[in-house]
Amino acid sequence: MDTTSIENAREDDTNRPSEMEMTFMSGIVRTLGADMYSNLGKVLVEFIANAHDSDASRVNIKIDFEAIAAERIKLRTQHQAASGKAFLSEADGGTPTPDEVSSTLIENFDAIQQILPPNFQIVIEDNGHGMSWQDVKNKFLSVNHQRRKDSSGLESILRTPGGRMVMGRKGVGKLAGFGAALRAEVETTIEGEPFATIVTIDTESMQEGKPIEQLKLPVTYKDVDAGKKGTTITLSRLRAEALKERQETVIGTIQRRFFGLKPEDFEIRINDVPIPPYHPDYVFIYPPEITVDKIKKNELATAYFEVPEVGKFPFKYYVGFRPKSLKGNERGARIYCNKRAAAGPSLFGMATGMHNFYGSDYMECMVEADVLDRGGLDLIATDRGDLKEGNEIVESFLEVVRGLMIAAVRAHGKWREEKAEDDIKADPIASMIERQIMALPAKTREPSRKLLRIFARDYDVGSEEFQDLAPTLIRSINSSEVLIQLSSSGIHLKTIEDLTVQLRQVSDIERWDALKLYKARKNGILKLMELHERSISAWKKEQNEREFHQLLKENPWLIRPEFSHYISSDERMEKVVSKVARELRVDKFAKVVDGNKVDVTRPDLVFLASEPSIDGPFIIKIVELKAPTIGLRLSHWRQLEDYIYKTVDWCEANLSHKVNVQGILIGELPKPNPSIQDEAHLLAKYFASTPRDPIRIIGMSELIKDARTAHIDAIDVLERELDEEGVETFDEPIKASTT
């Protein structure tokens, strides 16, 4: 530093201020909007809440989903052509190498930030009380204007002029539009005023380094009918990445973000079509006095939480269980304040070791806790994803909510057990298995009955899973096989009873052997869980398909309990059909030909699901595995579909009996709302699939859950039975199972 600089610095030191100003730059407007409202559903929810608080009777959102989707694809294609490189998101097959990642990373980031042309717009129009130009200046354009505060600074304005409980609070929801667009135009008028005020906020024209207090926005006015009132917001220069959600996804977000709104009081429309309230189907509701009709009328159960030295506070709730398991991010309690989502869905730390915990996979707990948003203490996070924990009000409230969910899961478990009992009696296959079990020795009979009920409880009777697992239960006990064969051969019951007495001693040994087998299988499940955990941390970074393939090759029962061995593993189709032919006892067969060449495609695993000693129908199941570090894609599904087609074609040409060829695609399901079209199409097939489809898609979490249900529950039953009968069940070193 030169002498002049030192002297200037010393002179500046003598003028050091005792106060400094915090300055907000204009870029904060864009940053807050983009960071807090990252997808279209959340953006629209904020504007709907504003319309509600303006006492509107309806709000209509106009958006051309099909045109926007087509434009997004067009922009992505143009960007790809301009860059001269294939996007990672459109790579077909395995995970890209590190060199490929680094060479295309910047191009892909640019593609994500693409902006749609100005003619693509989203329009939100309501018939609320609107705003005067003074309201626009002093309230709307005042970021963080807290509408509930009165002139003395107290939060006493809890209702709108029309008597509704106010949803808004912090005054930042007006920035929501910038999560989906760069430009927002607000046109608003109040009844009796002959003009509308129009203000435009264009974040592209803002100077990023300019202090926000100096920000000037253009305002215009236009003549309107004095009887008109309401607000219209037009979003343009739309962000392509924020608009990847399909129409049904956006509608679902809006439905779940509001609860208890009556359409006759406040109707929400998309493209002039009303959105119905969120009333899903439930198979079980807790507490039992709550019915679907009561839920539709918003007649919920009442519970209380108590805060020491503060008071006792009521809230409304119900807990519903859906017919099918929910996604992980949809399970648990949703907390609503003033009919708008305030937190969740979340299990809020509910213990996992309880009986029937897997019932929570089907559970959603709807809670109306308006009291949390009525006082001066702000308990709701700004993004409305959670409550502000760490204070006694929230902790006391969540403790009661957790208790209600635990009670509901237990009641649901008891109901499922009772339902399983009735379903077993009513279902022809289940009742036949029940009769077979009743022919077993006493010591074998009871654990078998319990396992059958576990299968019926955890899987609906009549489902593909139940029909696969229940017969496996009978085949897993050797003495059971003997008795079942005798039962079906017409031997007199007295003879069977005599044989049962002789087999009882053998039964204990067999159950001990079964316990060792199941414990070995438990080790395989733990290996699968560990592989899954490593895959999550290595998401799209490395391939581990070989390790995954080897694990399932050594432990095929992880896929289905009845898979004890495979016909082929990662072999060319020519060898696959050769082995299939040997399994089906076909002496001569033709090669699989693709064009003029022998087919060299390789299905991962092939299983024969029926005994060839029995006259058909034979079932061949082809399993295609994909590394858990990448998301499953439609191209993977089509690859498996091609394997099935080739196998069916060969079987029809070479076999005289019917062969049913089915496929199982296993891997990590894509994240919700994927930006990659190939992944989105795969998810659509997954959610639309039924047990009768020729290809079943199994995600890693589902694979682990099914394996745990089929084997770990069996361990618990066997250990408990052997312990009750005094049979020693000392632990032996657990080794990887290969059966």
ZIQUI-V282285 format. One line per field, one symbol per residue. phi: phi as a letter, one per 20 degrees, with the letter a starting at -180 (. if undefined). Layout:
BEGIN
phi->???
END
This chain:
BEGIN
phi->.effffffffffgfdffecceeddeffffffffffececfgfffgffffffgfemfebccddbefffffffffffffffffffmcffgfdfdoffffgfffffdffffffffefdfgffeccddccdffmcffffgfedfeefmfefeeefeneedeecfgenfffefbendffeggefcbeccdddbbdfneebdeccdddffefegeegffefddfcccbfbffeebpccdddblffgffdeffgfffffffgfecbnfegfebddcclmdfeffecfecebccfffedfffffemedfdccccdgmdqdcebdabcddefdfefgedeoededclmcgdanfbelmffeeefmgffffdecdecdcgffcdefeeddfgeldaeefncffffffffffgfffffffffffffffffgfffffeegffffffffffeefgfefffffffgfffffecffnfffffeffffgfffdgffgffffffeenffgfffffffgfefffgffffffffffffffgfffffffffffffffdgldbecffffffffffcffffbgeeebdebcldfggfgfffffffemdfcbeffddmddffdfcffcccdecfffdfkfecddddddcgfecffcfffffffgfgfgfffgfffecdedfcedcccdcrefffglfeefffffffffffefcgeffcddcffffgfffffffdfffgfffffffffemefcffdgedfecc
END
